Amino acid sequence: MRRLRWPGIAGAAVAAALSYGCMTPTQAVVDDVDLYDWQREQEGEEGVCVNIENGDTATLRDLSLIVRFNRLFKADTLHLELCIETPDSMRYTETVAFPISHPRRAAALRTVDEIPYRSRTVLDRMGTYRITLTPVRPVEGIEAAGINIVKSRENE
């Protein structure tokens, strides 16, 4: 029988700890939309679809919506239908209203707004989460939309 030596055990423990710590602390995925007429497409088609790879099923995460818009967007609220499909094909769909701030900027500059969606969420399935963002009514001035997922600060 072969005996394990202390450096071998310590090396294995360090490797395991480093591989666990290498999980991505933040994942932001954004996709472009039709600037002049982002709307619900024909039946069967989708809005912005982003994929999030999840390899960590224990960490609490905060999810927020990322929206890039220009001066053509005049509304103070963006109404979206969010559909989240888990790796095992479970679906959760809800309609949400996101408040949008309009800071004063030069006409050529775009604004990126990050709006909190869910906090202290656990993505408890390994694999690809598919998130679809679809406007409830036609929207003008939105250039891109997506999701940002970060490790919850309340974990620490």
C-alpha positions in Angstrom: 0.0 0.0 0.0 1.3 3.4 -1.0 1.3 6.2 1.5 0.3 9.7 0.6 2.8 12.3 1.6 1.9 15.7 3.0 3.0 17.7 -0.1 0.8 15.5 -2.3 -2.3 16.0 -0.1 -1.6 19.8 0.2 -1.1 20.1 -3.5 -4.4 18.4 -4.2 -6.2 20.6 -1.7 -4.7 23.8 -3.2 -5.6 22.6 -6.7 -9.2 21.9 -5.7 -9.5 25.3 -3.9 -8.1 27.2 -6.9 -10.4 25.4 -9.4 -13.4 26.3 -7.2 -12.2 29.9 -6.9 -11.9 30.2 -10.7 -15.6 30.3 -11.3 -16.4 33.6 -13.1 -17.5 36.2 -10.5 -19.4 38.2 -13.1 -21.0 37.3 -16.4 -22.4 40.1 -18.6 -24.0 39.1 -22.0 -25.5 41.7 -24.2 -27.0 41.6 -27.7 -27.9 44.3 -30.3 -31.5 45.1 -31.1 -33.2 47.0 -33.9 -32.6 50.7 -32.9 -35.6 52.1 -34.7 -38.3 49.4 -34.0 -37.5 46.8 -31.4 -40.7 44.9 -30.9 -42.3 41.5 -30.4 -41.6 39.6 -33.6 -43.9 37.3 -35.5 -45.4 34.3 -33.6 -42.7 31.8 -32.8 -39.8 34.2 -33.0 -38.0 35.7 -30.0 -36.5 39.0 -28.8 -32.9 39.3 -27.5 -31.7 35.8 -26.5 -28.5 35.5 -24.4 -26.9 32.4 -23.1 -25.2 32.1 -19.7 -22.9 29.2 -18.9 -23.2 28.1 -15.2 -20.6 25.9 -13.5 -21.3 27.0 -9.9 -24.5 25.7 -8.4 -24.0 27.1 -4.8 -23.0 30.8 -5.0 -25.6 33.5 -4.5 -25.8 35.8 -7.5 -27.4 39.2 -8.3 -29.0 39.6 -11.7 -29.5 42.9 -13.4 -30.7 44.1 -16.8 -28.2 46.0 -19.0 -29.7 48.4 -21.5 -27.8 50.7 -23.9 -30.0 53.4 -25.4 -29.6 56.8 -27.1 -31.7 60.0 -27.1 -34.4 58.4 -29.3 -35.6 56.5 -26.2 -38.0 58.8 -24.4 -39.9 56.6 -22.0 -39.1 56.4 -18.3 -40.0 52.7 -18.0 -39.1 49.8 -20.2 -41.7 46.9 -20.1 -40.1 43.6 -21.0 -41.1 39.9 -20.9 -38.3 37.9 -19.5 -38.1 34.2 -20.2 -35.5 32.1 -18.4 -34.9 28.6 -19.6 -32.8 26.4 -17.3 -30.4 23.7 -18.6 -33.0 21.0 -17.9 -35.6 22.9 -20.1 -37.7 24.4 -17.2 -39.1 27.8 -18.2 -40.0 30.8 -16.1 -41.6 33.8 -17.8 -42.7 37.1 -16.3 -43.5 40.6 -17.4 -41.5 43.3 -15.6 -41.3 47.1 -15.8 -37.8 48.5 -15.5 -37.3 52.2 -14.6 -34.8 53.9 -16.9 -32.8 57.0 -15.9 -32.1 59.7 -18.4 -28.9 61.5 -17.5 -28.0 64.7 -19.4 -25.3 63.8 -22.0 -24.0 65.1 -25.3 -26.2 64.0 -28.3 -23.5 61.7 -29.7 -23.1 59.7 -26.5 -25.0 56.6 -25.6 -26.2 55.7 -22.2 -25.8 52.3 -20.5 -28.1 51.7 -17.6 -28.0 48.7 -15.3 -31.2 47.9 -13.5 -31.5 45.4 -10.6 -33.7 42.4 -11.5 -33.2 39.7 -8.8 -30.8 39.5 -5.8 -29.4 36.5 -3.9 -30.4 34.1 -6.6 -28.9 30.6 -6.9 -28.5 29.1 -10.4 -28.8 25.5 -9.2 -28.3 23.7 -12.5 -25.0 23.2 -14.3 -25.1 24.1 -18.0 -26.5 26.8 -20.2 -29.2 29.2 -19.0 -31.1 30.8 -21.9 -32.6 34.2 -21.1 -34.9 35.9 -23.6 -35.8 39.6 -23.4 -38.8 40.7 -25.4 -40.5 44.2 -25.3 -44.1 44.2 -24.4 -44.7 47.0 -26.9 -42.6 48.5 -29.7 -39.6 50.5 -28.4 -37.5 53.1 -30.2 -34.0 54.1 -29.1 -32.8 50.9 -27.4 -29.5 49.8 -29.0 -28.7 46.7 -27.0 -30.0 44.7 -24.0 -28.8 41.9 -21.9 -28.1 40.4 -18.5 -25.3 40.9 -15.9 -24.8 38.3 -13.3 -22.5 39.0 -10.4 -21.6 37.2 -7.2 -23.8 38.6 -4.4 -21.9 40.9 -2.0 -23.9 39.5 0.8 -22.0 36.2 0.5 -19.0 37.6 2.3 
